Amino acid sequence: MSNQSEETTQLKNAVNTMDGLSQEGFGKINGIAGLAIDALESSTRHKDTSDDVVNAFKAIAGISFDFMNCINCEAEDVGCHYRKEGKHG
């Protein structure tokens, strides 16, 4: 197998993995966001929903951070990770 073909295979595998990670991670984020919305909408009926809402948003933050790092590692493995303009490395 040629070097270019190996790189193409690695890139395809990385994209496939990142797609899977994003589907899983963003599916979880969507579900938790829905719970937070439901809690906010029912807050007029239940006074102690603030803890639930805070915990939901903490979970959203944690999941997004974890999956951001996972996707970044996959991209780094094939030399295709995102870099902000002006950053070197």
BAMITI-858435 format. One record per atom (N, C-alpha, C, CB): residue in three letters; residue number from 1; x, y, z; atom name. Coordinates in steps of 0.1 Angstrom, whole numbers, plus 5000, padded with zeros to 4 digits. Glycine has a CB too. Example, Ala and Ser with C-alpha at 12.3 -4.5 7.8 and 13.67 -1.06 7.14 Angstrom:
! residues 2
['ALA'; 1; [5132; 4943; 5078]; 'N']
['ALA'; 1; [5123; 4955; 5078]; 'CA']
['ALA'; 1; [5132; 4967; 5078]; 'C']
['ALA'; 1; [5113; 4955; 5090]; 'CB']
['SER'; 2; [5128; 4978; 5071]; 'N']
['SER'; 2; [5137; 4989; 5071]; 'CA']
['SER'; 2; [5129; 5000; 5079]; 'C']
['SER'; 2; [5141; 4994; 5057]; 'CB']
! end
This chain:
! residues 89
['MET'; 1; [5009; 4988; 5000]; 'N']
['MET'; 1; [5000; 5000; 5000]; 'CA']
['MET'; 1; [5009; 5012; 5000]; 'C']
['MET'; 1; [4990; 5000; 5012]; 'CB']
['SER'; 2; [5006; 5022; 4992]; 'N']
['SER'; 2; [5014; 5034; 4991]; 'CA']
['SER'; 2; [5012; 5043; 5003]; 'C']
['SER'; 2; [5011; 5042; 4978]; 'CB']
['ASN'; 3; [5022; 5052; 5005]; 'N']
['ASN'; 3; [5021; 5061; 5017]; 'CA']
['ASN'; 3; [5008; 5070; 5016]; 'C']
['ASN'; 3; [5033; 5070; 5017]; 'CB']
['GLN'; 4; [5005; 5074; 5003]; 'N']
['GLN'; 4; [4993; 5083; 5002]; 'CA']
['GLN'; 4; [4981; 5075; 5005]; 'C']
['GLN'; 4; [4993; 5089; 4987]; 'CB']
['SER'; 5; [4980; 5063; 5000]; 'N']
['SER'; 5; [4969; 5054; 5003]; 'CA']
['SER'; 5; [4967; 5052; 5018]; 'C']
['SER'; 5; [4970; 5041; 4995]; 'CB']
['GLU'; 6; [4978; 5049; 5025]; 'N']
['GLU'; 6; [4978; 5047; 5039]; 'CA']
['GLU'; 6; [4973; 5060; 5046]; 'C']
['GLU'; 6; [4991; 5044; 5045]; 'CB']
['GLU'; 7; [4977; 5072; 5042]; 'N']
['GLU'; 7; [4973; 5084; 5048]; 'CA']
['GLU'; 7; [4958; 5086; 5045]; 'C']
['GLU'; 7; [4981; 5096; 5042]; 'CB']
['THR'; 8; [4953; 5083; 5033]; 'N']
['THR'; 8; [4939; 5084; 5030]; 'CA']
['THR'; 8; [4931; 5075; 5039]; 'C']
['THR'; 8; [4937; 5081; 5015]; 'CB']
['THR'; 9; [4935; 5063; 5041]; 'N']
['THR'; 9; [4928; 5054; 5050]; 'CA']
['THR'; 9; [4928; 5059; 5064]; 'C']
['THR'; 9; [4935; 5040; 5049]; 'CB']
['GLN'; 10; [4939; 5064; 5069]; 'N']
['GLN'; 10; [4940; 5069; 5082]; 'CA']
['GLN'; 10; [4930; 5081; 5084]; 'C']
['GLN'; 10; [4954; 5074; 5086]; 'CB']
['LEU'; 11; [4930; 5090; 5074]; 'N']
['LEU'; 11; [4922; 5102; 5074]; 'CA']
['LEU'; 11; [4907; 5097; 5074]; 'C']
['LEU'; 11; [4924; 5111; 5062]; 'CB']
['LYS'; 12; [4903; 5088; 5066]; 'N']
['LYS'; 12; [4890; 5083; 5066]; 'CA']
['LYS'; 12; [4886; 5077; 5079]; 'C']
['LYS'; 12; [4888; 5073; 5054]; 'CB']
['ASN'; 13; [4895; 5069; 5085]; 'N']
['ASN'; 13; [4892; 5063; 5098]; 'CA']
['ASN'; 13; [4890; 5074; 5109]; 'C']
['ASN'; 13; [4903; 5054; 5102]; 'CB']
['ALA'; 14; [4898; 5084; 5108]; 'N']
['ALA'; 14; [4897; 5095; 5118]; 'CA']
['ALA'; 14; [4884; 5103; 5116]; 'C']
['ALA'; 14; [4909; 5105; 5116]; 'CB']
['VAL'; 15; [4880; 5105; 5104]; 'N']
['VAL'; 15; [4868; 5112; 5102]; 'CA']
['VAL'; 15; [4856; 5104; 5106]; 'C']
['VAL'; 15; [4866; 5116; 5087]; 'CB']
['ASN'; 16; [4857; 5091; 5104]; 'N']
['ASN'; 16; [4846; 5082; 5108]; 'CA']
['ASN'; 16; [4845; 5082; 5123]; 'C']
['ASN'; 16; [4849; 5068; 5103]; 'CB']
['THR'; 17; [4857; 5081; 5130]; 'N']
['THR'; 17; [4857; 5081; 5144]; 'CA']
['THR'; 17; [4851; 5094; 5150]; 'C']
['THR'; 17; [4871; 5078; 5150]; 'CB']
['MET'; 18; [4856; 5105; 5144]; 'N']
['MET'; 18; [4851; 5118; 5149]; 'CA']
['MET'; 18; [4836; 5119; 5147]; 'C']
['MET'; 18; [4858; 5129; 5142]; 'CB']
['ASP'; 19; [4831; 5114; 5136]; 'N']
['ASP'; 19; [4816; 5115; 5133]; 'CA']
['ASP'; 19; [4809; 5107; 5144]; 'C']
['ASP'; 19; [4813; 5109; 5119]; 'CB']
['GLY'; 20; [4814; 5095; 5147]; 'N']
['GLY'; 20; [4808; 5087; 5158]; 'CA']
['GLY'; 20; [4808; 5094; 5171]; 'C']
['GLY'; 20; [4815; 5074; 5159]; 'CB']
['LEU'; 21; [4820; 5100; 5174]; 'N']
['LEU'; 21; [4821; 5107; 5187]; 'CA']
['LEU'; 21; [4811; 5119; 5187]; 'C']
['LEU'; 21; [4835; 5112; 5189]; 'CB']
['SER'; 22; [4810; 5126; 5176]; 'N']
['SER'; 22; [4801; 5138; 5176]; 'CA']
['SER'; 22; [4786; 5133; 5177]; 'C']
['SER'; 22; [4803; 5146; 5163]; 'CB']
['GLN'; 23; [4783; 5122; 5170]; 'N']
['GLN'; 23; [4769; 5117; 5171]; 'CA']
['GLN'; 23; [4766; 5113; 5186]; 'C']
['GLN'; 23; [4767; 5105; 5162]; 'CB']
['GLU'; 24; [4775; 5106; 5192]; 'N']
['GLU'; 24; [4773; 5102; 5206]; 'CA']
['GLU'; 24; [4772; 5114; 5216]; 'C']
['GLU'; 24; [4784; 5092; 5211]; 'CB']
['GLY'; 25; [4782; 5123; 5215]; 'N']
['GLY'; 25; [4783; 5134; 5224]; 'CA']
['GLY'; 25; [4772; 5144; 5222]; 'C']
['GLY'; 25; [4796; 5141; 5222]; 'CB']
['PHE'; 26; [4769; 5148; 5210]; 'N']
['PHE'; 26; [4759; 5158; 5208]; 'CA']
['PHE'; 26; [4745; 5152; 5210]; 'C']
['PHE'; 26; [4760; 5163; 5194]; 'CB']
['GLY'; 27; [4743; 5139; 5209]; 'N']
['GLY'; 27; [4731; 5133; 5213]; 'CA']
['GLY'; 27; [4728; 5134; 5227]; 'C']
['GLY'; 27; [4731; 5118; 5208]; 'CB']
['LYS'; 28; [4739; 5132; 5235]; 'N']
['LYS'; 28; [4738; 5133; 5250]; 'CA']
['LYS'; 28; [4735; 5148; 5254]; 'C']
['LYS'; 28; [4751; 5128; 5257]; 'CB']
['ILE'; 29; [4742; 5157; 5247]; 'N']
['ILE'; 29; [4740; 5171; 5250]; 'CA']
['ILE'; 29; [4726; 5175; 5247]; 'C']
['ILE'; 29; [4750; 5180; 5242]; 'CB']
['ASN'; 30; [4721; 5170; 5236]; 'N']
['ASN'; 30; [4707; 5173; 5232]; 'CA']
['ASN'; 30; [4697; 5168; 5243]; 'C']
['ASN'; 30; [4703; 5167; 5219]; 'CB']
['GLY'; 31; [4699; 5156; 5247]; 'N']
['GLY'; 31; [4690; 5150; 5258]; 'CA']
['GLY'; 31; [4691; 5158; 5271]; 'C']
['GLY'; 31; [4694; 5136; 5260]; 'CB']
['ILE'; 32; [4703; 5161; 5275]; 'N']
['ILE'; 32; [4704; 5169; 5287]; 'CA']
['ILE'; 32; [4698; 5183; 5286]; 'C']
['ILE'; 32; [4718; 5170; 5292]; 'CB']
['ALA'; 33; [4700; 5189; 5274]; 'N']
['ALA'; 33; [4694; 5202; 5272]; 'CA']
['ALA'; 33; [4679; 5201; 5273]; 'C']
['ALA'; 33; [4699; 5208; 5259]; 'CB']
['GLY'; 34; [4673; 5191; 5267]; 'N']
['GLY'; 34; [4659; 5189; 5268]; 'CA']
['GLY'; 34; [4654; 5188; 5282]; 'C']
['GLY'; 34; [4655; 5176; 5260]; 'CB']
['LEU'; 35; [4662; 5181; 5291]; 'N']
['LEU'; 35; [4658; 5180; 5305]; 'CA']
['LEU'; 35; [4659; 5193; 5312]; 'C']
['LEU'; 35; [4668; 5170; 5312]; 'CB']
['ALA'; 36; [4669; 5201; 5308]; 'N']
['ALA'; 36; [4670; 5215; 5314]; 'CA']
['ALA'; 36; [4658; 5223; 5310]; 'C']
['ALA'; 36; [4683; 5221; 5310]; 'CB']
['ILE'; 37; [4655; 5222; 5297]; 'N']
['ILE'; 37; [4643; 5230; 5292]; 'CA']
['ILE'; 37; [4631; 5226; 5299]; 'C']
['ILE'; 37; [4642; 5228; 5277]; 'CB']
['ASP'; 38; [4628; 5213; 5301]; 'N']
['ASP'; 38; [4617; 5208; 5308]; 'CA']
['ASP'; 38; [4616; 5213; 5322]; 'C']
['ASP'; 38; [4616; 5193; 5308]; 'CB']
['ALA'; 39; [4628; 5213; 5329]; 'N']
['ALA'; 39; [4629; 5218; 5343]; 'CA']
['ALA'; 39; [4626; 5233; 5343]; 'C']
['ALA'; 39; [4643; 5215; 5349]; 'CB']
['LEU'; 40; [4631; 5241; 5334]; 'N']
['LEU'; 40; [4628; 5255; 5334]; 'CA']
['LEU'; 40; [4613; 5258; 5331]; 'C']
['LEU'; 40; [4637; 5262; 5324]; 'CB']
['GLU'; 41; [4608; 5250; 5322]; 'N']
['GLU'; 41; [4594; 5252; 5319]; 'CA']
['GLU'; 41; [4584; 5248; 5330]; 'C']
['GLU'; 41; [4590; 5244; 5306]; 'CB']
['SER'; 42; [4589; 5238; 5338]; 'N']
['SER'; 42; [4580; 5234; 5350]; 'CA']
['SER'; 42; [4584; 5241; 5363]; 'C']
['SER'; 42; [4581; 5219; 5352]; 'CB']
['SER'; 43; [4593; 5251; 5362]; 'N']
['SER'; 43; [4598; 5258; 5374]; 'CA']
['SER'; 43; [4586; 5266; 5381]; 'C']
['SER'; 43; [4609; 5267; 5371]; 'CB']
['THR'; 44; [4577; 5269; 5373]; 'N']
['THR'; 44; [4565; 5277; 5380]; 'CA']
['THR'; 44; [4557; 5267; 5388]; 'C']
['THR'; 44; [4557; 5283; 5369]; 'CB']
['ARG'; 45; [4558; 5254; 5385]; 'N']
['ARG'; 45; [4550; 5244; 5393]; 'CA']
['ARG'; 45; [4558; 5239; 5405]; 'C']
['ARG'; 45; [4546; 5233; 5384]; 'CB']
['HIS'; 46; [4572; 5238; 5403]; 'N']
['HIS'; 46; [4580; 5233; 5414]; 'CA']
['HIS'; 46; [4591; 5243; 5417]; 'C']
['HIS'; 46; [4587; 5219; 5409]; 'CB']
['LYS'; 47; [4592; 5246; 5429]; 'N']
['LYS'; 47; [4602; 5257; 5433]; 'CA']
['LYS'; 47; [4616; 5253; 5434]; 'C']
['LYS'; 47; [4597; 5263; 5447]; 'CB']
['ASP'; 48; [4619; 5240; 5436]; 'N']
['ASP'; 48; [4633; 5235; 5438]; 'CA']
['ASP'; 48; [4639; 5229; 5426]; 'C']
['ASP'; 48; [4633; 5225; 5450]; 'CB']
['THR'; 49; [4637; 5235; 5415]; 'N']
['THR'; 49; [4642; 5230; 5402]; 'CA']
['THR'; 49; [4656; 5236; 5399]; 'C']
['THR'; 49; [4633; 5233; 5391]; 'CB']
['SER'; 50; [4660; 5246; 5407]; 'N']
['SER'; 50; [4673; 5252; 5403]; 'CA']
['SER'; 50; [4685; 5243; 5404]; 'C']
['SER'; 50; [4675; 5264; 5412]; 'CB']
['ASP'; 51; [4685; 5234; 5414]; 'N']
['ASP'; 51; [4696; 5224; 5415]; 'CA']
['ASP'; 51; [4696; 5215; 5403]; 'C']
['ASP'; 51; [4695; 5216; 5428]; 'CB']
['ASP'; 52; [4685; 5211; 5398]; 'N']
['ASP'; 52; [4684; 5202; 5387]; 'CA']
['ASP'; 52; [4689; 5209; 5374]; 'C']
['ASP'; 52; [4670; 5197; 5384]; 'CB']
['VAL'; 53; [4685; 5222; 5373]; 'N']
['VAL'; 53; [4690; 5230; 5361]; 'CA']
['VAL'; 53; [4705; 5232; 5362]; 'C']
['VAL'; 53; [4682; 5243; 5361]; 'CB']
['VAL'; 54; [4710; 5235; 5373]; 'N']
['VAL'; 54; [4725; 5237; 5375]; 'CA']
['VAL'; 54; [4732; 5224; 5371]; 'C']
['VAL'; 54; [4728; 5242; 5389]; 'CB']
['ASN'; 55; [4727; 5213; 5377]; 'N']
['ASN'; 55; [4734; 5200; 5374]; 'CA']
['ASN'; 55; [4733; 5197; 5359]; 'C']
['ASN'; 55; [4727; 5189; 5382]; 'CB']
['ALA'; 56; [4722; 5200; 5353]; 'N']
['ALA'; 56; [4720; 5197; 5338]; 'CA']
['ALA'; 56; [4731; 5205; 5330]; 'C']
['ALA'; 56; [4706; 5200; 5334]; 'CB']
['PHE'; 57; [4732; 5218; 5334]; 'N']
['PHE'; 57; [4741; 5226; 5326]; 'CA']
['PHE'; 57; [4756; 5222; 5329]; 'C']
['PHE'; 57; [4739; 5241; 5329]; 'CB']
['LYS'; 58; [4759; 5218; 5341]; 'N']
['LYS'; 58; [4772; 5213; 5345]; 'CA']
['LYS'; 58; [4775; 5200; 5336]; 'C']
['LYS'; 58; [4773; 5209; 5360]; 'CB']
['ALA'; 59; [4765; 5191; 5335]; 'N']
['ALA'; 59; [4767; 5179; 5327]; 'CA']
['ALA'; 59; [4769; 5183; 5312]; 'C']
['ALA'; 59; [4755; 5170; 5328]; 'CB']
['ILE'; 60; [4762; 5193; 5307]; 'N']
['ILE'; 60; [4764; 5197; 5293]; 'CA']
['ILE'; 60; [4778; 5202; 5291]; 'C']
['ILE'; 60; [4753; 5208; 5290]; 'CB']
['ALA'; 61; [4782; 5210; 5300]; 'N']
['ALA'; 61; [4796; 5216; 5299]; 'CA']
['ALA'; 61; [4806; 5205; 5300]; 'C']
['ALA'; 61; [4799; 5226; 5311]; 'CB']
['GLY'; 62; [4805; 5195; 5309]; 'N']
['GLY'; 62; [4814; 5184; 5310]; 'CA']
['GLY'; 62; [4815; 5175; 5297]; 'C']
['GLY'; 62; [4811; 5176; 5322]; 'CB']
['ILE'; 63; [4803; 5172; 5292]; 'N']
['ILE'; 63; [4802; 5164; 5280]; 'CA']
['ILE'; 63; [4808; 5171; 5268]; 'C']
['ILE'; 63; [4788; 5160; 5277]; 'CB']
['SER'; 64; [4805; 5183; 5267]; 'N']
['SER'; 64; [4811; 5191; 5255]; 'CA']
['SER'; 64; [4826; 5192; 5256]; 'C']
['SER'; 64; [4805; 5205; 5254]; 'CB']
['PHE'; 65; [4831; 5194; 5268]; 'N']
['PHE'; 65; [4846; 5194; 5270]; 'CA']
['PHE'; 65; [4852; 5181; 5267]; 'C']
['PHE'; 65; [4849; 5199; 5284]; 'CB']
['ASP'; 66; [4846; 5170; 5272]; 'N']
['ASP'; 66; [4852; 5157; 5270]; 'CA']
['ASP'; 66; [4852; 5153; 5255]; 'C']
['ASP'; 66; [4844; 5146; 5277]; 'CB']
['PHE'; 67; [4841; 5156; 5248]; 'N']
['PHE'; 67; [4841; 5152; 5234]; 'CA']
['PHE'; 67; [4849; 5161; 5225]; 'C']
['PHE'; 67; [4826; 5152; 5229]; 'CB']
['MET'; 68; [4850; 5174; 5229]; 'N']
['MET'; 68; [4859; 5183; 5222]; 'CA']
['MET'; 68; [4874; 5177; 5222]; 'C']
['MET'; 68; [4859; 5197; 5228]; 'CB']
['ASN'; 69; [4878; 5173; 5234]; 'N']
['ASN'; 69; [4891; 5167; 5236]; 'CA']
['ASN'; 69; [4893; 5154; 5228]; 'C']
['ASN'; 69; [4894; 5165; 5250]; 'CB']
['CYS'; 70; [4883; 5146; 5228]; 'N']
['CYS'; 70; [4884; 5133; 5221]; 'CA']
['CYS'; 70; [4885; 5136; 5206]; 'C']
['CYS'; 70; [4871; 5124; 5223]; 'CB']
['ILE'; 71; [4877; 5145; 5200]; 'N']
['ILE'; 71; [4877; 5148; 5186]; 'CA']
['ILE'; 71; [4891; 5154; 5183]; 'C']
['ILE'; 71; [4866; 5157; 5182]; 'CB']
['ASN'; 72; [4896; 5163; 5191]; 'N']
['ASN'; 72; [4909; 5169; 5189]; 'CA']
['ASN'; 72; [4920; 5159; 5188]; 'C']
['ASN'; 72; [4912; 5180; 5199]; 'CB']
['CYS'; 73; [4920; 5149; 5197]; 'N']
['CYS'; 73; [4930; 5139; 5197]; 'CA']
['CYS'; 73; [4929; 5130; 5185]; 'C']
['CYS'; 73; [4928; 5129; 5209]; 'CB']
['GLU'; 74; [4918; 5127; 5180]; 'N']
['GLU'; 74; [4916; 5120; 5167]; 'CA']
['GLU'; 74; [4922; 5128; 5156]; 'C']
['GLU'; 74; [4902; 5116; 5164]; 'CB']
['ALA'; 75; [4919; 5140; 5155]; 'N']
['ALA'; 75; [4924; 5149; 5145]; 'CA']
['ALA'; 75; [4940; 5150; 5145]; 'C']
['ALA'; 75; [4918; 5163; 5145]; 'CB']
['GLU'; 76; [4945; 5151; 5158]; 'N']
['GLU'; 76; [4959; 5152; 5159]; 'CA']
['GLU'; 76; [4966; 5140; 5155]; 'C']
['GLU'; 76; [4963; 5155; 5174]; 'CB']
['ASP'; 77; [4960; 5128; 5156]; 'N']
['ASP'; 77; [4966; 5116; 5152]; 'CA']
['ASP'; 77; [4969; 5115; 5137]; 'C']
['ASP'; 77; [4957; 5104; 5156]; 'CB']
['VAL'; 78; [4962; 5123; 5129]; 'N']
['VAL'; 78; [4964; 5123; 5115]; 'CA']
['VAL'; 78; [4969; 5137; 5110]; 'C']
['VAL'; 78; [4951; 5119; 5107]; 'CB']
['GLY'; 79; [4973; 5145; 5120]; 'N']
['GLY'; 79; [4979; 5158; 5116]; 'CA']
['GLY'; 79; [4969; 5168; 5111]; 'C']
['GLY'; 79; [4990; 5156; 5106]; 'CB']
['CYS'; 80; [4957; 5167; 5115]; 'N']
['CYS'; 80; [4946; 5175; 5110]; 'CA']
['CYS'; 80; [4939; 5183; 5120]; 'C']
['CYS'; 80; [4936; 5167; 5101]; 'CB']
['HIS'; 81; [4945; 5185; 5132]; 'N']
['HIS'; 81; [4938; 5192; 5143]; 'CA']
['HIS'; 81; [4936; 5207; 5140]; 'C']
['HIS'; 81; [4944; 5189; 5156]; 'CB']
['TYR'; 82; [4926; 5212; 5145]; 'N']
['TYR'; 82; [4923; 5227; 5144]; 'CA']
['TYR'; 82; [4932; 5235; 5152]; 'C']
['TYR'; 82; [4908; 5230; 5148]; 'CB']
['ARG'; 83; [4937; 5246; 5145]; 'N']
['ARG'; 83; [4945; 5255; 5152]; 'CA']
['ARG'; 83; [4940; 5269; 5150]; 'C']
['ARG'; 83; [4960; 5255; 5148]; 'CB']
['LYS'; 84; [4939; 5277; 5160]; 'N']
['LYS'; 84; [4934; 5291; 5158]; 'CA']
['LYS'; 84; [4945; 5299; 5150]; 'C']
['LYS'; 84; [4932; 5298; 5172]; 'CB']
['GLU'; 85; [4941; 5308; 5142]; 'N']
['GLU'; 85; [4951; 5316; 5135]; 'CA']
['GLU'; 85; [4960; 5323; 5144]; 'C']
['GLU'; 85; [4944; 5326; 5125]; 'CB']
['GLY'; 86; [4972; 5324; 5141]; 'N']
['GLY'; 86; [4982; 5331; 5149]; 'CA']
['GLY'; 86; [4989; 5323; 5159]; 'C']
['GLY'; 86; [4975; 5342; 5157]; 'CB']
['LYS'; 87; [4983; 5310; 5161]; 'N']
['LYS'; 87; [4990; 5301; 5171]; 'CA']
['LYS'; 87; [5000; 5292; 5163]; 'C']
['LYS'; 87; [4980; 5292; 5178]; 'CB']
['HIS'; 88; [5011; 5289; 5169]; 'N']
['HIS'; 88; [5021; 5281; 5162]; 'CA']
['HIS'; 88; [5021; 5268; 5170]; 'C']
['HIS'; 88; [5035; 5288; 5162]; 'CB']
['GLY'; 89; [5025; 5257; 5163]; 'N']
['GLY'; 89; [5027; 5244; 5170]; 'CA']
['GLY'; 89; [5022; 5233; 5163]; 'C']
['GLY'; 89; [5021; 5245; 5182]; 'CB']
! end
